[in-house]
Amino acid sequence: MTDATPLIETVPNYSEGRDPQKIEKIVDAFRGRPGVKLLDYQADHDHNRMVATVVGEPDPLRQAVLDSVATAIDTIDLRRHQGEHPRMGAVDVIPFIPLRAMDMDGAVAYAKQVAQAAAERFKLPVFLYEAAACRPERQNLATVRKGQFENMAAKIAQPEWQPDFGPNQIHPSAGVTAVGARMPLVAYNINLNTADLTVADAIARKVRHIGGGLHYCKAIGVELKDRGMVQVSMNLTDYTRTAIYRAFELVRIEARRYGVTVAGSEVVGLVPMAALVDSAAYYLGLENFSLEQVLETHLMQ
């Protein structure tokens, strides 16, 4: 692999977060393959969802992703799936992020190739979203996924919601998949010291962009039954414009309305270093601090 070799990141989301054997079988598709590196994978029991972070060269990464889809379809049955996170497919979403020697246009073309291959190989309906969307109303993943698996059969029967690739009917057990291209996002969750889901839902409506909150912020309320608390689960789709600390502070402010405090927060998957440096500089009151002052920045160069 040389500096001129295109490098792509993908962060596929699978609707399985509880069975370790199934999870390991899915991520095995990314292990031991030349030109592909599995960086991270995290499963959440309450969400019943697993998120993998993988980088690779275009051709081997494409094959690895398709092999993981094959395993997920064989092992996940959404007819028996329950979890707090919205989902419409066994492989719910596959985003591609250009890292090196590839621009967003290249990532869009690549996403379309993978989407078409998945649709043809697995008889799977596939929507294109974010930068790869062929229609403006399909850019937002939440709009595409609205109705979830249980209502998707009726949805894609409508002329305006025909899939971009694949049959005009859901896969019986694997549902529908969304494939897209985007810049890196931060999956960020804030846990609250209450078991009242209506509080998390209300806060999520206030902080997300569609409700008049932060730009580049998507948010939902989630119940963490095993922990006896609730969570505001967020995707920050452009961390350079909506920083992590802004999301944290706004959730904390809104929580005060209900006499609720923040129990903690978490990042799901990998996060760009710049996103953490920005928040560290804010909370430490660092003046004129930049990524260039981080030791690891120079070590990686």
C-alpha positions as CSV (number, residue, x, y, z in Angstrom):
1,M,0.0,0.0,0.0
2,T,1.5,3.3,-1.1
3,D,0.5,6.9,-0.3
4,A,-1.2,7.0,-3.8
5,T,-3.4,4.0,-3.0
6,P,-7.0,5.1,-2.4
7,L,-8.1,4.4,1.2
8,I,-11.7,4.3,2.3
9,E,-13.4,4.0,5.7
10,T,-16.7,2.2,6.2
11,V,-18.8,2.1,9.4
12,P,-21.5,-0.6,8.8
13,N,-24.2,-1.0,11.4
14,Y,-25.6,-4.5,12.0
15,S,-28.8,-5.2,13.9
16,E,-27.2,-7.6,16.4
17,G,-25.7,-6.5,19.7
18,R,-26.5,-9.4,22.0
19,D,-25.2,-12.7,20.6
20,P,-21.3,-12.7,20.7
21,Q,-21.1,-15.7,18.3
22,K,-23.1,-13.9,15.6
23,I,-21.2,-10.7,16.1
24,E,-17.8,-12.5,15.7
25,K,-19.0,-14.3,12.6
26,I,-20.0,-11.0,11.0
27,V,-16.7,-9.2,11.8
28,D,-14.7,-12.2,10.7
29,A,-15.4,-11.0,7.2
30,F,-12.9,-8.2,7.8
31,R,-10.2,-10.2,9.5
32,G,-7.0,-11.5,7.9
33,R,-7.7,-9.9,4.5
34,P,-4.9,-8.1,2.6
35,G,-5.8,-4.5,2.0
36,V,-8.4,-4.4,4.7
37,K,-8.1,-3.6,8.4
38,L,-10.7,-3.9,11.1
39,L,-10.1,-1.0,13.4
40,D,-12.9,-1.4,15.9
41,Y,-16.3,-3.0,16.6
42,Q,-18.7,-2.3,19.4
43,A,-21.9,-4.0,20.4
44,D,-24.7,-2.5,22.5
45,H,-27.2,-4.8,24.3
46,D,-29.9,-2.2,24.8
47,H,-29.7,-0.9,21.2
48,N,-29.2,-4.5,19.9
49,R,-26.8,-3.2,17.4
50,M,-23.2,-3.6,16.4
51,V,-21.0,-0.9,14.7
52,A,-17.8,-1.9,13.0
53,T,-15.1,0.5,11.8
54,V,-13.0,-0.7,8.9
55,V,-10.5,0.8,6.4
56,G,-9.3,-0.6,3.2
57,E,-8.4,-0.4,-0.4
58,P,-11.4,-0.2,-2.7
59,D,-11.5,-3.7,-4.2
60,P,-10.7,-5.8,-1.1
61,L,-12.9,-3.6,1.1
62,R,-15.8,-4.0,-1.3
63,Q,-15.6,-7.8,-1.1
64,A,-15.2,-7.8,2.6
65,V,-18.3,-5.6,3.1
66,L,-20.3,-7.9,0.8
67,D,-19.1,-11.0,2.7
68,S,-20.2,-9.4,6.0
69,V,-23.6,-8.6,4.5
70,A,-23.9,-12.3,3.5
71,T,-23.2,-13.4,7.1
72,A,-25.5,-10.9,8.6
73,I,-28.4,-12.0,6.3
74,D,-27.7,-15.6,7.3
75,T,-27.6,-14.9,11.0
76,I,-30.0,-12.0,11.7
77,D,-33.8,-12.3,11.5
78,L,-35.5,-8.9,12.0
79,R,-38.9,-10.7,12.5
80,R,-37.6,-11.6,15.9
81,H,-35.4,-8.6,16.5
82,Q,-36.0,-6.2,19.4
83,G,-33.9,-3.2,20.4
84,E,-34.0,0.5,21.3
85,H,-32.3,1.7,18.2
86,P,-34.4,2.4,15.0
87,R,-33.6,-0.2,12.3
88,M,-34.9,-1.3,9.0
89,G,-32.4,-4.0,8.0
90,A,-30.1,-6.7,9.2
91,V,-27.4,-4.6,7.8
92,D,-29.1,-1.3,8.6
93,V,-26.6,1.2,7.0
94,I,-23.3,1.1,5.2
95,P,-21.6,4.5,4.9
96,F,-18.4,5.1,3.1
97,I,-15.9,7.9,4.0
98,P,-13.1,8.9,1.7
99,L,-9.8,9.0,3.5
100,R,-6.9,9.2,1.0
101,A,-6.5,9.7,-2.7
102,M,-10.3,9.8,-3.1
103,D,-12.8,12.7,-3.0
104,M,-16.4,12.7,-2.1
105,D,-17.5,12.2,-5.7
106,G,-15.3,9.0,-5.7
107,A,-16.9,7.8,-2.5
108,V,-20.4,8.4,-4.0
109,A,-19.5,6.3,-7.1
110,Y,-18.0,3.6,-4.8
111,A,-21.1,3.5,-2.6
112,K,-23.3,3.0,-5.7
113,Q,-21.2,0.1,-6.9
114,V,-21.4,-1.6,-3.5
115,A,-25.2,-0.9,-3.3
116,Q,-25.8,-2.4,-6.7
117,A,-23.7,-5.4,-6.0
118,A,-25.4,-6.1,-2.7
119,A,-28.9,-5.7,-4.3
120,E,-28.0,-8.1,-7.1
121,R,-26.2,-10.7,-4.9
122,F,-28.7,-10.9,-2.1
123,K,-32.0,-9.8,-3.7
124,L,-31.9,-6.9,-1.2
125,P,-33.6,-3.5,-1.6
126,V,-31.1,-0.8,-1.1
127,F,-31.6,3.0,-0.6
128,L,-28.8,5.5,-1.3
129,Y,-28.5,8.3,1.3
130,E,-26.4,11.3,2.3
131,A,-24.0,12.5,-0.4
132,A,-24.9,9.4,-2.5
133,A,-28.7,10.1,-2.5
134,C,-30.3,10.4,-5.9
135,R,-33.2,12.4,-4.5
136,P,-33.1,15.2,-2.0
137,E,-35.6,13.6,0.3
138,R,-33.4,10.6,0.7
139,Q,-30.3,12.4,2.0
140,N,-31.5,12.2,5.6
141,L,-31.1,8.6,6.9
142,A,-33.9,9.1,9.5
143,T,-36.3,9.9,6.7
144,V,-35.4,6.8,4.7
145,R,-35.6,4.6,7.8
146,K,-38.9,6.1,9.1
147,G,-41.4,3.3,9.6
148,Q,-38.6,0.8,10.4
149,F,-38.7,-2.9,9.4
150,E,-42.3,-3.4,10.5
151,N,-43.7,-0.8,8.1
152,M,-41.1,-0.9,5.3
153,A,-43.0,-3.4,3.1
154,A,-45.8,-0.9,2.7
155,K,-43.5,2.0,2.4
156,I,-41.4,0.7,-0.5
157,A,-44.6,-0.3,-2.4
158,Q,-45.3,3.4,-2.8
159,P,-43.9,4.8,-6.1
160,E,-42.0,7.6,-4.4
161,W,-40.2,5.1,-2.1
162,Q,-39.1,2.5,-4.6
163,P,-35.5,1.4,-3.7
164,D,-32.6,2.7,-5.7
165,F,-31.4,-0.8,-6.3
166,G,-32.9,-4.2,-5.8
167,P,-36.5,-5.6,-5.7
168,N,-39.5,-3.5,-4.8
169,Q,-40.2,-5.7,-1.8
170,I,-38.3,-6.2,1.5
171,H,-36.1,-9.2,2.1
172,P,-38.3,-11.4,4.4
173,S,-35.8,-11.5,7.3
174,A,-33.1,-8.9,6.4
175,G,-35.4,-6.0,5.4
176,V,-33.8,-3.1,3.6
177,T,-30.3,-1.6,3.7
178,A,-29.1,2.0,3.2
179,V,-25.7,2.7,1.5
180,G,-24.2,6.1,1.4
181,A,-21.2,8.4,1.4
182,R,-20.4,11.0,4.0
183,M,-17.7,12.8,5.9
184,P,-16.7,11.3,9.3
185,L,-19.4,11.6,12.0
186,V,-19.3,11.3,15.7
187,A,-21.8,8.9,17.3
188,Y,-22.2,10.4,20.8
189,N,-24.6,9.3,23.5
190,I,-25.4,11.1,26.8
191,N,-26.8,9.1,29.7
192,L,-29.3,10.7,32.1
193,N,-30.0,10.0,35.8
194,T,-33.6,9.1,35.2
195,A,-35.6,6.1,33.9
196,D,-38.2,8.3,32.4
197,L,-38.0,7.9,28.6
198,T,-40.3,10.9,28.0
199,V,-37.5,13.1,29.4
200,A,-34.9,11.8,27.0
201,D,-37.4,12.1,24.1
202,A,-38.2,15.7,25.0
203,I,-34.5,16.6,25.3
204,A,-33.7,14.9,22.0
205,R,-36.4,16.9,20.2
206,K,-34.9,20.2,21.6
207,V,-31.3,19.5,20.7
208,R,-31.6,18.0,17.2
209,H,-31.6,20.2,14.2
210,I,-35.0,19.2,12.9
211,G,-36.5,20.4,16.2
212,G,-34.8,23.8,16.1
213,G,-31.6,22.7,17.9
214,L,-28.1,22.2,16.8
215,H,-27.1,22.1,13.2
216,Y,-25.6,18.7,12.1
217,C,-27.2,17.0,15.1
218,K,-29.6,14.0,14.9
219,A,-30.9,12.8,18.3
220,I,-33.4,10.3,19.7
221,G,-34.3,9.2,23.2
222,V,-33.3,5.6,24.2
223,E,-34.2,3.5,27.2
224,L,-31.3,1.6,28.8
225,K,-33.4,-0.9,30.7
226,D,-30.5,-2.9,32.2
227,R,-29.0,0.3,33.7
228,G,-32.3,1.8,34.9
229,M,-31.7,5.1,33.0
230,V,-32.3,6.7,29.6
231,Q,-30.1,8.2,27.0
232,V,-30.0,10.9,24.4
233,S,-28.4,9.2,21.4
234,M,-26.9,11.5,18.9
235,N,-25.1,11.6,15.5
236,L,-23.0,14.7,14.9
237,T,-22.8,14.7,11.2
238,D,-20.2,17.5,11.0
239,Y,-18.2,17.8,14.1
240,T,-16.3,20.8,12.7
241,R,-19.5,22.8,12.9
242,T,-21.2,21.3,15.8
243,A,-18.7,20.3,18.4
244,I,-19.1,17.5,21.0
245,Y,-19.0,19.9,23.9
246,R,-21.9,22.0,22.4
247,A,-24.0,18.9,22.2
248,F,-23.1,17.9,25.8
249,E,-23.8,21.4,27.2
250,L,-27.1,21.8,25.5
251,V,-28.3,18.4,26.7
252,R,-27.2,19.3,30.2
253,I,-29.0,22.6,30.0
254,E,-32.2,21.0,28.8
255,A,-32.0,18.3,31.4
256,R,-32.2,20.9,34.1
257,R,-35.8,21.6,33.1
258,Y,-36.7,18.2,34.5
259,G,-34.4,18.2,37.5
260,V,-32.2,15.6,35.8
261,T,-28.4,15.4,35.7
262,V,-26.0,13.8,33.3
263,A,-24.7,10.4,34.4
264,G,-22.0,10.2,31.8
265,S,-21.5,10.0,28.0
266,E,-19.9,7.7,25.5
267,V,-18.5,7.7,22.0
268,V,-19.6,4.8,19.8
269,G,-16.9,3.5,17.5
270,L,-13.9,5.6,16.5
271,V,-13.7,9.4,16.6
272,P,-11.5,11.9,14.8
273,M,-8.8,13.3,17.1
274,A,-9.7,16.8,16.1
275,A,-13.2,16.3,17.6
276,L,-11.7,15.5,21.0
277,V,-9.0,18.2,20.9
278,D,-11.7,20.8,20.2
279,S,-13.7,19.7,23.3
280,A,-10.5,19.4,25.5
281,A,-9.5,23.0,24.5
282,Y,-13.0,24.2,25.5
283,Y,-13.2,22.6,28.9
284,L,-9.5,23.4,29.8
285,G,-9.8,26.9,28.6
286,L,-6.7,26.4,26.3
287,E,-5.8,29.5,24.3
288,N,-4.8,29.2,20.7
289,F,-4.6,25.4,21.0
290,S,-4.5,23.3,17.8
291,L,-4.1,19.8,16.6
292,E,-0.5,20.5,15.8
293,Q,0.3,20.6,19.5
294,V,-0.8,17.0,19.9
295,L,2.2,14.6,20.0
296,E,0.5,11.8,18.1
297,T,-0.2,14.2,15.2
298,H,3.5,14.3,14.5
299,L,4.1,10.6,15.2
300,M,1.5,9.6,12.6
301,Q,3.2,11.9,10.0
